[in-house]
Amino acid sequence: MASNLASIIGGHPAGGSPAGTVRSPNPACLTDLVAEVQLADAATFAAACAAAKRAQEPWARIPAPVRGRAVAAIGRIVEANKEALARLVTRELGKPYAEALGEVQEIIDTCDFFLGEGRRLYGQTIPSEMPDKQLFTFRVPVGAVAVVTAGNFPVAVPSWYLVPALVAGNTVVWKPAEYAAASARALFDLIQAAGLPEGVLNLVYADGPATFAGLEQALRYGTIDKIGFTGSTAVGTRIGELAGRHLQVPCLELGGKNPMVVTPSTDIELAVEGALFSGFGTAGQRCTSLGTVIVHDSVHDEFIAAFAAATAAAPVGDPAEDVLYGPMLDQRFATRFEEYLGWIQPHHKVLGSSGTGRISGANPRAGFVGDPEAGLFYHPTIVDGVQPGDALFRQETFGPVVGVTTYTNLADAIALANAPGYGLSSAIYTNDPREAFEFRQGISAGMVSVNNSTSGAEAHLPFGGNGQSGNGSRQSGIWVLDQFTRWQSMNWDYSGRLQKAQMDVADLAADLDYRL
């Protein structure tokens, strides 16, 4: 049964659908309609920002430990609904159920970490250079925050923004992806069940142009103090420009072309396992998905044979079953992925499946699980022989395709890994500590894995990228608090007289000519 979904602003549904409606089907079974979504226009988005701004000061006045207890309640409520939420994510996004359970667990882990931050929003007490004077620092909330998220992690990634923003005393306008609308509404309802006052969290369904125009209005009116965005580099660049015109620094988590270096000393079987998971898990639709394997030429043949065999044998299909991956998230990504496949050149060798492109009766995949005609299922594709000048090497390819190239020395491998200009995640498979540390020192990525895949974030470690992957902002762990708080300093002079810094400072006479 399909849900009819509308935006929720100030605790109440927003009436009508001024920007029309969209349908959110199950990508594994396109005849299964999950939701019909009423889209807001720019004015509605701006109204949500105004509601959040009005609610922010009262929310910030609630003691931080109490806000922490609200986060604790969110975690327990999500935990009690873990299986139901995971089933919805699987139905709406086509994510394999085991992965969906892991995604919901990430919300729980995030809440478990931040529930205590309400008691640890520490400032400092600092000695002054003058008597009868004391210095302090305080973390204060930034204010009202607009959060715009993608749908490949429809509930986990939003929690990276929402939970720390709320515990720090901010209010939020959350704009999820339209094709993840039902999952977003379910998470919204679970969070609201923790007792949040009206207007503290607002949910707005809107398309990209309406969201951008709404952000422009809200920034002009002064009702948004911070933007958090997860999505493409192209859109993130525009949001960064918009925020910069208002002297704001957004939190940007963008795309990736994530490299994995395979050295001669590594366990090839382990490297193949990592490449399979990070390259094809979630059908390659993660920002941290493996883009290019950079393998030493001495082990290239062994690696590519094992990788191709593992990929060909991997179960693909119905996400309710035990599969490596299911469908593309939405038709827009399927269409775009077919464009990426057009980048395959004559000098490339294609491996990994019995075909390329969409899996169907006419283009079958051996061992497919379920009915390939029902959804947006695509063959896993390994492209061996990619070169630095190839689009497949330079550009993010959101979908189940992995490039492979070779290197002769580690310095060359690091140069190849950095060449596309992204800087989100990276991995090296090696049993030589010197190689691991040389790679870490040379790679531009914000995240480095050694003998682990490019995908897989823990809730208490900083997550984020550099270059085309982001502006250096970090999510998760204590580091994300720097996105949602500002430092305020205070000096308190109780001497009863004006004491001037750097001028009214006592000096001890030192004999600088003293020698033994």
Kinemage of the C-alpha trace (Angstrom):
@kinemage 1
@onewidth
@group {chain A} dominant
@subgroup {mainchain}
@vectorlist {calphas} color= white
{ca met a 1} P 0.000 0.000 0.000
{ca ala a 2} L 1.355 3.421 -0.962
{ca ser a 3} L 1.683 6.255 1.525
{ca asn a 4} L 0.646 9.806 0.709
{ca leu a 5} L 3.316 12.057 2.147
{ca ala a 6} L 3.450 15.785 2.788
{ca ser a 7} L 6.011 18.059 4.393
{ca ile a 8} L 5.815 18.597 8.156
{ca ile a 9} L 6.496 22.168 9.289
{ca gly a 10} L 6.179 23.309 12.886
{ca gly a 11} L 4.581 20.005 13.802
{ca his a 12} L 1.834 20.211 11.175
{ca pro a 13} L 1.429 18.879 7.621
{ca ala a 14} L 1.971 21.469 4.921
{ca gly a 15} L -1.219 21.686 2.886
{ca gly a 16} L -1.319 21.011 -0.836
{ca ser a 17} L 1.433 20.239 -3.291
{ca pro a 18} L 2.394 23.569 -4.868
{ca ala a 19} L 5.223 21.987 -6.858
{ca gly a 20} L 3.291 18.871 -7.900
{ca thr a 21} L 3.672 15.273 -6.811
{ca val a 22} L 6.189 12.496 -7.453
{ca arg a 23} L 5.949 8.758 -7.050
{ca ser a 24} L 8.453 6.658 -5.130
{ca pro a 25} L 8.332 3.074 -6.460
{ca asn a 26} L 10.162 0.012 -5.226
{ca pro a 27} L 13.182 -0.172 -7.581
{ca ala a 28} L 13.265 -3.964 -7.245
{ca cys a 29} L 9.594 -4.227 -8.243
{ca leu a 30} L 8.546 -1.135 -10.158
{ca thr a 31} L 4.838 -1.987 -9.984
{ca asp a 32} L 4.997 -1.665 -6.169
{ca leu a 33} L 4.314 1.995 -5.364
{ca val a 34} L 5.793 2.877 -1.974
{ca ala a 35} L 4.720 6.522 -1.706
{ca glu a 36} L 3.165 9.469 -3.475
{ca val a 37} L 4.938 12.617 -2.369
{ca gln a 38} L 3.545 16.150 -2.306
{ca leu a 39} L 6.350 18.510 -3.268
{ca ala a 40} L 6.872 21.869 -1.616
{ca asp a 41} L 7.874 25.018 -3.474
{ca ala a 42} L 10.588 27.519 -2.522
{ca ala a 43} L 8.225 29.570 -0.383
{ca thr a 44} L 7.240 26.493 1.622
{ca phe a 45} L 10.880 25.593 2.160
{ca ala a 46} L 11.580 29.144 3.346
{ca ala a 47} L 8.583 28.949 5.681
{ca ala a 48} L 10.033 25.801 7.239
{ca cys a 49} L 13.299 27.650 7.832
{ca ala a 50} L 11.397 30.466 9.542
{ca ala a 51} L 9.617 27.925 11.766
{ca ala a 52} L 12.944 26.368 12.714
{ca lys a 53} L 14.386 29.784 13.497
{ca arg a 54} L 11.470 30.591 15.827
{ca ala a 55} L 11.864 27.289 17.654
{ca gln a 56} L 15.630 27.506 18.043
{ca glu a 57} L 16.049 29.775 21.069
{ca pro a 58} L 13.555 27.864 23.256
{ca trp a 59} L 15.210 24.581 22.233
{ca ala a 60} L 18.680 25.902 23.037
{ca arg a 61} L 17.465 26.977 26.502
{ca ile a 62} L 16.593 23.386 27.343
{ca pro a 63} L 19.649 22.133 29.266
{ca ala a 64} L 22.075 20.201 27.100
{ca pro a 65} L 21.922 17.058 29.289
{ca val a 66} L 18.149 17.003 28.756
{ca arg a 67} L 18.664 17.261 25.007
{ca gly a 68} L 21.107 14.373 25.399
{ca arg a 69} L 18.392 12.315 27.034
{ca ala a 70} L 16.165 13.034 24.039
{ca val a 71} L 18.908 11.621 21.803
{ca ala a 72} L 19.094 8.573 24.079
{ca ala a 73} L 15.345 8.111 23.627
{ca ile a 74} L 15.683 8.402 19.855
{ca gly a 75} L 18.246 5.607 19.900
{ca arg a 76} L 16.047 3.321 21.940
{ca ile a 77} L 12.966 4.047 19.806
{ca val a 78} L 14.874 3.344 16.590
{ca glu a 79} L 16.287 0.169 18.132
{ca ala a 80} L 12.775 -1.038 18.978
{ca asn a 81} L 11.752 -0.417 15.355
{ca lys a 82} L 14.971 -1.630 13.735
{ca glu a 83} L 13.536 -4.442 11.638
{ca ala a 84} L 10.510 -2.438 10.479
{ca leu a 85} L 12.633 0.512 9.388
{ca ala a 86} L 15.119 -1.782 7.631
{ca arg a 87} L 12.311 -3.495 5.732
{ca leu a 88} L 11.061 -0.115 4.549
{ca val a 89} L 14.550 0.903 3.405
{ca thr a 90} L 14.835 -2.365 1.485
{ca arg a 91} L 11.451 -1.856 -0.127
{ca glu a 92} L 11.914 1.785 -1.080
{ca leu a 93} L 15.604 1.846 -2.028
{ca gly a 94} L 16.334 -1.763 -2.969
{ca lys a 95} L 19.099 -2.091 -0.404
{ca pro a 96} L 19.711 -5.716 0.644
{ca tyr a 97} L 18.023 -6.372 3.973
{ca ala a 98} L 21.276 -7.189 5.780
{ca glu a 99} L 22.727 -3.855 4.647
{ca ala a 100} L 19.536 -2.067 5.628
{ca leu a 101} L 19.785 -3.527 9.137
{ca gly a 102} L 23.355 -2.269 9.307
{ca glu a 103} L 22.226 1.181 8.210
{ca val a 104} L 19.617 1.372 10.953
{ca gln a 105} L 22.227 0.166 13.458
{ca glu a 106} L 24.328 3.162 12.468
{ca ile a 107} L 21.551 5.475 13.678
{ca ile a 108} L 21.530 3.613 16.991
{ca asp a 109} L 25.319 3.820 17.261
{ca thr a 110} L 25.233 7.551 16.496
{ca cys a 111} L 22.655 8.122 19.223
{ca asp a 112} L 24.646 5.986 21.673
{ca phe a 113} L 27.687 8.173 21.035
{ca phe a 114} L 25.954 11.545 21.215
{ca leu a 115} L 23.622 10.892 24.119
{ca gly a 116} L 26.553 11.687 26.403
{ca glu a 117} L 27.638 14.780 24.486
{ca gly a 118} L 24.839 16.683 26.166
{ca arg a 119} L 26.982 16.407 29.306
{ca arg a 120} L 30.253 16.971 27.453
{ca leu a 121} L 29.697 20.153 25.473
{ca tyr a 122} L 32.733 21.373 27.321
{ca gly a 123} L 34.168 24.844 27.291
{ca gln a 124} L 37.374 25.826 29.024
{ca thr a 125} L 38.419 27.876 32.013
{ca ile a 126} L 41.588 29.729 31.043
{ca pro a 127} L 44.000 31.713 33.252
{ca ser a 128} L 44.307 35.408 32.475
{ca glu a 129} L 47.577 37.317 32.207
{ca met a 130} L 46.145 39.803 34.720
{ca pro a 131} L 45.015 39.372 38.348
{ca asp a 132} L 41.369 39.196 39.361
{ca lys a 133} L 40.315 38.313 35.874
{ca gln a 134} L 39.108 34.983 34.440
{ca leu a 135} L 38.707 33.745 30.872
{ca phe a 136} L 36.167 31.221 29.556
{ca thr a 137} L 35.130 29.529 26.308
{ca phe a 138} L 31.675 28.166 25.508
{ca arg a 139} L 30.243 26.063 22.715
{ca val a 140} L 27.049 27.698 21.440
{ca pro a 141} L 24.669 26.361 18.774
{ca val a 142} L 24.889 27.874 15.294
{ca gly a 143} L 21.092 28.284 15.144
{ca ala a 144} L 18.717 26.927 12.501
{ca val a 145} L 20.261 24.346 10.183
{ca ala a 146} L 19.151 23.198 6.726
{ca val a 147} L 20.121 19.598 5.988
{ca val a 148} L 19.857 18.204 2.455
{ca thr a 149} L 20.600 14.494 2.060
{ca ala a 150} L 20.840 11.907 -0.704
{ca gly a 151} L 18.919 8.643 -0.723
{ca asn a 152} L 21.651 6.015 -0.976
{ca phe a 153} L 21.839 5.981 2.825
{ca pro a 154} L 18.336 7.292 3.476
{ca val a 155} L 18.365 7.084 7.276
{ca ala a 156} L 21.971 6.616 8.445
{ca val a 157} L 23.538 9.681 6.817
{ca pro a 158} L 20.696 11.993 7.919
{ca ser a 159} L 21.308 10.858 11.491
{ca trp a 160} L 24.928 12.052 11.182
{ca tyr a 161} L 23.524 15.557 10.794
{ca leu a 162} L 20.317 15.493 12.813
{ca val a 163} L 21.561 13.905 16.038
{ca pro a 164} L 24.587 16.150 16.713
{ca ala a 165} L 22.739 19.240 15.493
{ca leu a 166} L 19.878 18.609 17.912
{ca val a 167} L 22.011 17.747 20.937
{ca ala a 168} L 24.028 20.929 20.371
{ca gly a 169} L 20.870 23.055 20.581
{ca asn a 170} L 20.117 23.675 16.910
{ca thr a 171} L 16.838 23.273 15.099
{ca val a 172} L 16.677 21.588 11.705
{ca val a 173} L 14.937 21.703 8.350
{ca trp a 174} L 15.586 18.344 6.700
{ca lys a 175} L 15.144 17.908 2.944
{ca pro a 176} L 15.566 14.220 2.035
{ca ala a 177} L 15.761 12.794 -1.472
{ca glu a 178} L 12.326 12.514 -3.051
{ca tyr a 179} L 12.933 8.853 -3.957
{ca ala a 180} L 13.579 8.094 -0.263
{ca ala a 181} L 10.531 9.937 1.038
{ca ala a 182} L 8.871 7.084 2.948
{ca ser a 183} L 12.089 6.103 4.739
{ca ala a 184} L 12.644 9.738 5.666
{ca arg a 185} L 9.130 10.094 7.048
{ca ala a 186} L 9.577 6.958 9.137
{ca leu a 187} L 12.803 8.283 10.661
{ca phe a 188} L 11.165 11.670 11.249
{ca asp a 189} L 8.293 10.003 13.110
{ca leu a 190} L 10.677 7.941 15.241
{ca ile a 191} L 12.641 11.058 16.201
{ca gln a 192} L 9.485 12.999 16.999
{ca ala a 193} L 8.377 10.182 19.307
{ca ala a 194} L 11.250 11.187 21.600
{ca gly a 195} L 9.291 14.295 22.590
{ca leu a 196} L 10.842 17.045 20.473
{ca pro a 197} L 8.879 20.325 20.606
{ca glu a 198} L 7.122 21.523 17.468
{ca gly a 199} L 9.407 23.209 14.980
{ca val a 200} L 12.624 21.713 16.319
{ca leu a 201} L 12.723 19.223 13.430
{ca asn a 202} L 10.936 20.010 10.169
{ca leu a 203} L 10.652 17.721 7.153
{ca val a 204} L 10.347 19.229 3.672
{ca tyr a 205} L 9.853 17.303 0.437
{ca ala a 206} L 11.090 19.350 -2.502
{ca asp a 207} L 12.998 18.940 -5.721
{ca gly a 208} L 16.435 20.427 -6.302
{ca pro a 209} L 15.476 23.769 -7.876
{ca ala a 210} L 12.824 24.523 -5.241
{ca thr a 211} L 15.248 23.612 -2.464
{ca phe a 212} L 17.967 25.867 -3.859
{ca ala a 213} L 15.547 28.761 -4.312
{ca gly a 214} L 14.214 28.199 -0.784
{ca leu a 215} L 17.737 28.260 0.603
{ca glu a 216} L 18.373 31.530 -1.227
{ca gln a 217} L 15.283 33.047 0.370
{ca ala a 218} L 16.078 31.753 3.852
{ca leu a 219} L 19.650 33.034 3.706
{ca arg a 220} L 18.408 36.409 2.529
{ca tyr a 221} L 15.866 36.543 5.368
{ca gly a 222} L 18.421 35.377 7.949
{ca thr a 223} L 16.461 32.285 8.967
{ca ile a 224} L 19.159 29.707 8.178
{ca asp a 225} L 22.517 29.750 9.926
{ca lys a 226} L 24.124 26.597 8.512
{ca ile a 227} L 23.706 24.260 5.563
{ca gly a 228} L 24.622 20.587 5.573
{ca phe a 229} L 24.619 18.828 2.211
{ca thr a 230} L 25.326 15.277 1.062
{ca gly a 231} L 25.226 14.764 -2.674
{ca ser a 232} L 27.033 15.405 -5.918
{ca thr a 233} L 30.103 17.572 -6.328
{ca ala a 234} L 28.315 19.713 -8.918
{ca val a 235} L 25.426 20.596 -6.603
{ca gly a 236} L 27.727 20.935 -3.594
{ca thr a 237} L 29.772 23.517 -5.480
{ca arg a 238} L 26.657 25.619 -6.070
{ca ile a 239} L 25.619 25.345 -2.430
{ca gly a 240} L 29.106 26.357 -1.340
{ca glu a 241} L 28.931 29.428 -3.571
{ca leu a 242} L 25.487 30.347 -2.229
{ca ala a 243} L 26.525 29.972 1.400
{ca gly a 244} L 29.731 31.905 0.786
{ca arg a 245} L 27.791 34.927 -0.436
{ca his a 246} L 26.266 35.054 3.046
{ca leu a 247} L 29.603 34.423 4.809
{ca gln a 248} L 28.559 30.946 5.841
{ca val a 249} L 30.635 27.774 5.592
{ca pro a 250} L 28.485 24.757 4.721
{ca cys a 251} L 29.169 21.171 5.700
{ca leu a 252} L 29.667 19.431 2.348
{ca glu a 253} L 29.963 15.658 1.907
{ca leu a 254} L 30.252 15.086 -1.832
{ca gly a 255} L 31.237 12.460 -4.366
{ca gly a 256} L 34.275 10.241 -4.565
{ca lys a 257} L 36.518 8.390 -6.972
{ca asn a 258} L 37.942 6.141 -4.331
{ca pro a 259} L 41.164 4.245 -5.067
{ca met a 260} L 42.355 0.906 -3.724
{ca val a 261} L 46.048 0.036 -4.081
{ca val a 262} L 46.976 -3.656 -4.164
{ca thr a 263} L 50.660 -4.289 -3.390
{ca pro a 264} L 52.744 -7.420 -4.055
{ca ser a 265} L 52.914 -8.234 -0.338
{ca thr a 266} L 49.178 -8.436 0.173
{ca asp a 267} L 46.797 -11.338 0.610
{ca ile a 268} L 45.140 -11.366 -2.827
{ca glu a 269} L 42.065 -13.204 -1.582
{ca leu a 270} L 41.490 -10.535 1.082
{ca ala a 271} L 41.990 -7.744 -1.463
{ca val a 272} L 39.435 -9.327 -3.784
{ca glu a 273} L 36.927 -9.588 -0.948
{ca gly a 274} L 37.412 -5.895 -0.169
{ca ala a 275} L 37.118 -4.882 -3.820
{ca leu a 276} L 33.938 -6.919 -4.266
{ca phe a 277} L 32.216 -5.351 -1.267
{ca ser a 278} L 33.313 -1.763 -1.809
{ca gly a 279} L 32.941 -1.845 -5.582
{ca phe a 280} L 29.565 -3.519 -5.869
{ca gly a 281} L 27.847 -3.261 -2.487
{ca thr a 282} L 24.726 -1.078 -2.731
{ca ala a 283} L 25.201 -1.532 -6.515
{ca gly a 284} L 28.179 0.815 -6.362
{ca gln a 285} L 25.932 3.669 -5.239
{ca arg a 286} L 27.899 4.828 -2.210
{ca cys a 287} L 29.987 7.964 -2.067
{ca thr a 288} L 32.714 5.667 -0.721
{ca ser a 289} L 32.323 3.015 -3.431
{ca leu a 290} L 35.513 1.740 -4.982
{ca gly a 291} L 36.317 3.597 -8.183
{ca thr a 292} L 39.663 2.242 -9.381
{ca val a 293} L 41.848 -0.655 -8.270
{ca ile a 294} L 45.508 0.265 -8.710
{ca val a 295} L 47.300 -3.070 -8.659
{ca his a 296} L 51.024 -3.774 -8.883
{ca asp a 297} L 51.886 -5.149 -12.295
{ca ser a 298} L 53.526 -8.222 -10.758
{ca val a 299} L 50.219 -9.394 -9.238
{ca his a 300} L 47.809 -7.900 -11.768
{ca asp a 301} L 46.991 -11.122 -13.570
{ca glu a 302} L 46.416 -13.040 -10.347
{ca phe a 303} L 44.243 -10.288 -8.896
{ca ile a 304} L 42.130 -9.643 -11.993
{ca ala a 305} L 41.437 -13.354 -12.501
{ca ala a 306} L 40.307 -13.779 -8.900
{ca phe a 307} L 38.313 -10.520 -8.883
{ca ala a 308} L 36.523 -11.386 -12.136
{ca ala a 309} L 35.684 -14.886 -10.877
{ca ala a 310} L 34.357 -13.600 -7.551
{ca thr a 311} L 32.255 -10.946 -9.264
{ca ala a 312} L 30.828 -13.413 -11.775
{ca ala a 313} L 29.845 -15.776 -8.949
{ca ala a 314} L 28.344 -13.130 -6.647
{ca pro a 315} L 24.559 -13.320 -6.163
{ca val a 316} L 22.745 -10.268 -7.558
{ca gly a 317} L 19.026 -9.589 -7.503
{ca asp a 318} L 16.096 -9.499 -5.079
{ca pro a 319} L 17.227 -7.416 -2.078
{ca ala a 320} L 15.003 -9.425 0.236
{ca glu a 321} L 17.288 -12.391 -0.409
{ca asp a 322} L 20.968 -12.963 0.435
{ca val a 323} L 22.546 -10.999 -2.432
{ca leu a 324} L 25.617 -8.820 -2.915
{ca tyr a 325} L 23.458 -6.048 -4.281
{ca gly a 326} L 20.007 -5.295 -5.596
{ca pro a 327} L 18.691 -2.660 -8.004
{ca met a 328} L 19.690 0.878 -8.808
{ca leu a 329} L 18.089 3.292 -6.350
{ca asp a 330} L 15.945 5.110 -8.893
{ca gln a 331} L 15.437 5.446 -12.633
{ca arg a 332} L 17.577 8.608 -12.753
{ca phe a 333} L 20.608 6.651 -11.537
{ca ala a 334} L 19.933 3.785 -13.932
{ca thr a 335} L 19.819 6.225 -16.852
{ca arg a 336} L 23.014 7.923 -15.751
{ca phe a 337} L 24.779 4.587 -15.241
{ca glu a 338} L 24.055 3.629 -18.834
{ca glu a 339} L 25.821 6.847 -19.856
{ca tyr a 340} L 28.861 5.785 -17.834
{ca leu a 341} L 28.938 2.451 -19.627
{ca gly a 342} L 29.259 4.440 -22.840
{ca trp a 343} L 32.693 5.552 -21.607
{ca ile a 344} L 34.096 2.046 -22.148
{ca gln a 345} L 36.746 2.239 -24.876
{ca pro a 346} L 38.302 -0.314 -27.269
{ca his a 347} L 41.480 -0.504 -25.165
{ca his a 348} L 39.456 -1.672 -22.162
{ca lys a 349} L 38.756 -5.285 -21.254
{ca val a 350} L 35.330 -5.901 -19.684
{ca leu a 351} L 34.924 -8.673 -17.118
{ca gly a 352} L 32.698 -9.731 -14.228
{ca ser a 353} L 29.412 -10.844 -15.727
{ca ser a 354} L 27.695 -12.479 -18.651
{ca gly a 355} L 26.779 -9.078 -20.073
{ca thr a 356} L 26.785 -5.349 -19.443
{ca gly a 357} L 23.963 -2.917 -18.851
{ca arg a 358} L 20.500 -3.767 -17.616
{ca ile a 359} L 19.859 -7.377 -16.675
{ca ser a 360} L 16.872 -8.812 -18.501
{ca gly a 361} L 15.623 -11.926 -20.194
{ca ala a 362} L 17.416 -10.862 -23.345
{ca asn a 363} L 20.564 -9.831 -21.419
{ca pro a 364} L 20.682 -12.371 -18.591
{ca arg a 365} L 23.092 -12.766 -15.712
{ca ala a 366} L 23.964 -16.273 -14.662
{ca gly a 367} L 22.622 -17.054 -11.209
{ca phe a 368} L 20.397 -13.972 -10.956
{ca val a 369} L 18.155 -14.098 -7.876
{ca gly a 370} L 14.529 -13.272 -8.644
{ca asp a 371} L 12.860 -11.711 -11.684
{ca pro a 372} L 15.234 -9.358 -13.548
{ca glu a 373} L 12.378 -7.791 -15.512
{ca ala a 374} L 10.717 -6.550 -12.331
{ca gly a 375} L 13.234 -3.876 -11.383
{ca leu a 376} L 16.267 -1.761 -12.223
{ca phe a 377} L 18.955 -4.449 -12.063
{ca tyr a 378} L 22.355 -4.023 -13.732
{ca his a 379} L 25.317 -6.264 -14.438
{ca pro a 380} L 28.450 -5.770 -12.322
{ca thr a 381} L 31.187 -4.515 -14.620
{ca ile a 382} L 34.958 -4.638 -14.216
{ca val a 383} L 36.868 -2.520 -16.725
{ca asp a 384} L 40.504 -3.542 -16.907
{ca gly a 385} L 43.099 -1.328 -18.549
{ca val a 386} L 41.747 2.094 -17.616
{ca gln a 387} L 44.200 4.944 -18.148
{ca pro a 388} L 44.552 8.371 -16.498
{ca gly a 389} L 43.063 10.087 -19.539
{ca asp a 390} L 39.890 7.978 -19.499
{ca ala a 391} L 36.597 9.373 -18.233
{ca leu a 392} L 36.135 6.094 -16.334
{ca phe a 393} L 39.339 6.879 -14.455
{ca arg a 394} L 38.709 10.590 -13.807
{ca gln a 395} L 34.994 10.790 -13.025
{ca glu a 396} L 32.783 9.390 -10.301
{ca thr a 397} L 30.708 6.513 -11.700
{ca phe a 398} L 27.693 6.010 -9.459
{ca gly a 399} L 26.849 2.389 -10.118
{ca pro a 400} L 28.274 -1.168 -10.306
{ca val a 401} L 31.435 -0.517 -12.309
{ca val a 402} L 35.065 -0.723 -11.134
{ca gly a 403} L 38.132 0.247 -13.134
{ca val a 404} L 41.492 -1.515 -12.856
{ca thr a 405} L 44.921 -0.141 -13.721
{ca thr a 406} L 48.527 -1.027 -12.829
{ca tyr a 407} L 51.582 0.573 -11.246
{ca thr a 408} L 55.263 -0.263 -10.844
{ca asn a 409} L 56.283 1.640 -7.689
{ca leu a 410} L 54.304 2.999 -4.753
{ca ala a 411} L 54.998 6.641 -5.573
{ca asp a 412} L 53.331 6.094 -8.946
{ca ala a 413} L 50.388 4.351 -7.267
{ca ile a 414} L 49.859 7.303 -4.931
{ca ala a 415} L 50.034 9.734 -7.851
{ca leu a 416} L 47.418 7.678 -9.713
{ca ala a 417} L 45.219 7.529 -6.596
{ca asn a 418} L 45.291 11.324 -6.257
{ca ala a 419} L 44.997 12.131 -9.956
{ca pro a 420} L 41.181 12.399 -10.297
{ca gly a 421} L 41.100 15.225 -7.744
{ca tyr a 422} L 38.603 13.678 -5.348
{ca gly a 423} L 39.627 12.974 -1.782
{ca leu a 424} L 37.010 11.055 0.162
{ca ser a 425} L 38.060 7.468 0.896
{ca ser a 426} L 41.024 5.274 -0.042
{ca ala a 427} L 42.487 1.878 0.736
{ca ile a 428} L 45.752 0.008 0.487
{ca tyr a 429} L 46.203 -3.734 0.802
{ca thr a 430} L 49.688 -4.515 2.050
{ca asn a 431} L 51.582 -6.468 4.713
{ca asp a 432} L 54.428 -3.937 4.744
{ca pro a 433} L 54.010 -1.223 7.411
{ca arg a 434} L 56.299 1.105 5.499
{ca glu a 435} L 53.992 0.959 2.480
{ca ala a 436} L 50.962 1.612 4.674
{ca phe a 437} L 52.464 4.746 6.221
{ca glu a 438} L 53.914 6.027 2.957
{ca phe a 439} L 50.459 5.683 1.394
{ca arg a 440} L 48.787 7.460 4.307
{ca gln a 441} L 51.237 10.328 4.085
{ca gly a 442} L 50.846 10.779 0.350
{ca ile a 443} L 47.136 10.222 -0.220
{ca ser a 444} L 44.846 13.255 -0.370
{ca ala a 445} L 41.783 11.397 0.937
{ca gly a 446} L 40.166 12.265 4.226
{ca met a 447} L 39.843 8.577 5.090
{ca val a 448} L 42.389 5.779 4.705
{ca ser a 449} L 41.888 2.037 5.165
{ca val a 450} L 44.678 -0.514 5.447
{ca asn a 451} L 43.634 -4.052 4.491
{ca asn a 452} L 40.011 -2.943 4.567
{ca ser a 453} L 37.637 -1.651 1.928
{ca thr a 454} L 36.940 1.950 0.951
{ca ser a 455} L 33.435 1.617 2.428
{ca gly a 456} L 32.411 1.218 6.038
{ca ala a 457} L 32.220 4.132 8.469
{ca glu a 458} L 32.083 3.789 12.242
{ca ala a 459} L 29.950 6.281 14.112
{ca his a 460} L 32.744 7.658 16.301
{ca leu a 461} L 35.383 8.328 13.607
{ca pro a 462} L 35.494 11.511 11.485
{ca phe a 463} L 33.924 11.108 8.054
{ca gly a 464} L 34.545 13.485 5.172
{ca gly a 465} L 36.688 14.415 2.233
{ca asn a 466} L 38.823 16.995 0.512
{ca gly a 467} L 39.120 18.358 -3.007
{ca gln a 468} L 36.092 17.483 -5.129
{ca ser a 469} L 34.810 15.314 -2.269
{ca gly a 470} L 34.159 18.147 0.164
{ca asn a 471} L 35.385 21.309 1.805
{ca gly a 472} L 37.232 19.663 4.669
{ca ser a 473} L 34.222 19.504 6.991
{ca arg a 474} L 33.830 16.304 8.983
{ca gln a 475} L 30.841 14.336 10.193
{ca ser a 476} L 30.592 11.793 13.004
{ca gly a 477} L 32.357 11.612 16.341
{ca ile a 478} L 33.257 14.688 18.347
{ca trp a 479} L 34.569 16.391 15.198
{ca val a 480} L 31.103 17.064 13.796
{ca leu a 481} L 30.337 19.315 16.774
{ca asp a 482} L 32.560 21.920 15.131
{ca gln a 483} L 29.971 22.062 12.339
{ca phe a 484} L 27.030 22.683 14.629
{ca thr a 485} L 28.540 24.867 17.341
{ca arg a 486} L 30.558 28.076 17.432
{ca trp a 487} L 33.139 29.012 20.005
{ca gln a 488} L 32.272 31.982 22.183
{ca ser a 489} L 34.898 33.495 24.466
{ca met a 490} L 34.194 35.495 27.615
{ca asn a 491} L 36.463 37.473 29.913
{ca trp a 492} L 35.326 38.476 33.403
{ca asp a 493} L 37.290 41.184 35.163
{ca tyr a 494} L 36.356 41.486 38.843
{ca ser a 495} L 39.284 43.718 39.824
{ca gly a 496} L 37.135 46.833 39.957
{ca arg a 497} L 39.378 48.698 37.507
{ca leu a 498} L 40.062 48.705 33.790
{ca gln a 499} L 42.897 46.307 33.013
{ca lys a 500} L 44.224 46.508 29.473
{ca ala a 501} L 45.496 43.335 27.802
{ca gln a 502} L 49.137 43.405 26.707
{ca met a 503} L 49.645 46.717 28.537
{ca asp a 504} L 48.746 46.228 32.202
{ca val a 505} L 50.671 42.985 32.560
{ca ala a 506} L 53.128 42.273 35.366
{ca asp a 507} L 56.666 41.470 34.320
{ca leu a 508} L 59.257 39.451 36.236
{ca ala a 509} L 62.812 40.699 35.954
{ca ala a 510} L 65.032 38.046 34.396
{ca asp a 511} L 68.811 38.104 34.116
{ca leu a 512} L 69.146 36.987 30.496
{ca asp a 513} L 72.924 37.454 30.660
{ca tyr a 514} L 73.287 34.836 33.365
{ca arg a 515} L 75.710 32.024 32.512
{ca leu a 516} L 77.120 29.106 34.500
